[in-house]
Amino acid sequence: QVQLVESGGGLVQAGGSLRLSCAVSGRIFSINTMGWYRQAPGKQRDLVATMTSGGGTNYADSVKGRFTISRDNAKNTVYLQMNSLKPEDTAVYYCNLQVGGYRYWGQGTQVTVAS
């Protein structure tokens, strides 16, 4: 059974930084895409950033230059370093794993940026 466990959310002042982590447990193929999505109240869940097992990345325009995604393939862990946070970054952040035609989600972690 594949499980994703996120950590690292919290409350931060505008301009501050947070680092999210997501550890994947269970048996998965080594070729996969891991990433982060977010959902603000009353809005749809949107892509933040993804990274393939080969190192390819994709970022939402709104976070380019501020957020950095990375991963440790040996640990099946993906990270999201968030700098220069803005109040509009406030959302529940979800870890996502895409592998073998399946998508898995974490439980979500709240990020709140105070102005």
N, C-alpha and C positions, 0 to 999 in steps of 0.2 A: 504494500500500500504506500503510495507516494504522499508525503506530507510536506508542507511548506510552513515554516515558522519564522515570522518577522520579528524584528526588535529594533529599537532605536528611535522611535517616535517620541514626541513630547511637545512642550511649549517653548517657543523661542521668540526673542524680539526681532523685529525687522532688521535685516542686515546680518543676522547671525547665521550659524551653520548647524547642521545636523547630519548624522551618518546613519543610514538605515542598513540593516543586514537581513538576509533571508537565507536560512539553511534548509536544504532539501534532503529529506530522508527517504529511503526506499530505493528500489532498483530502477534505474533509468538508463536509457541509452546515452552514450557519451556525446552524441551529436544532438544538440538541442539549442533552444533559445530561452534565455532567462531575462526577466525584465521587471519593470515597475509600471503600474498604472495608478491613477488616482481618481477619486470621486468626491466632489464637493457636494454639500447639501443641495438637493433639488436639481442636480446636474448628472449627466451621464458619466460613465467611467471612461477616462481618456488615457491614452498612452503617455507615459513620461519618458521612458528610455528602455531600450532592449539591447541585449548583447548576445551574439551567437557564441557557440563553443569555439569557433575559429577566431573570435575577436572582433567581428564586425559589429558596429554600433549604429543605433538609430535614436535620435532625440526629438522630442517635441520642440517646435521653434521657441516656445515660451521659456524653455529651460536651457537652451543652448548657451554655453559660456558660463553657466552658473552651476549646473549639476554634472556630475561625472559618474558613470556606471562602470563597475569593474566586477570581476568574478575570479574565484579560486576554483578551478575545475577539480582539483584533487579533493577539495572539501565540499563540492557541490553547493557553494555559497556565492550569492550575488550581493553586491553592495551598491548603495547610492549615496554619494557624497553630495550634499546640498549646501551650497554657499550663497551668500547674498540673498537670503530668503526674503520673500515679499508676503504681505498679507494674502495676496491672491493665490499663494501656494498652499494655503490652508485646505486640507482635505484628508480623507482616509486614503492611505497609500497601500496598495495591494501588490504583493509579489506574484509573479506569473511564470509558469514553466510551460513551454511548448515542446513536446517530444512525441514522435511517432504518431502524429495526427491528433494527439490529445492535448488539452489545456488544463492546467491545474492552477488553483489559486490559494494564496494564504488567507488568513483570517482578517488581515488588515491591521494597520497601525495608524493612529491619529497623529497628524502633524498640524500644529496650530501656530501661526505666526502672528504675533501681536504688533500692532502699529505704534 
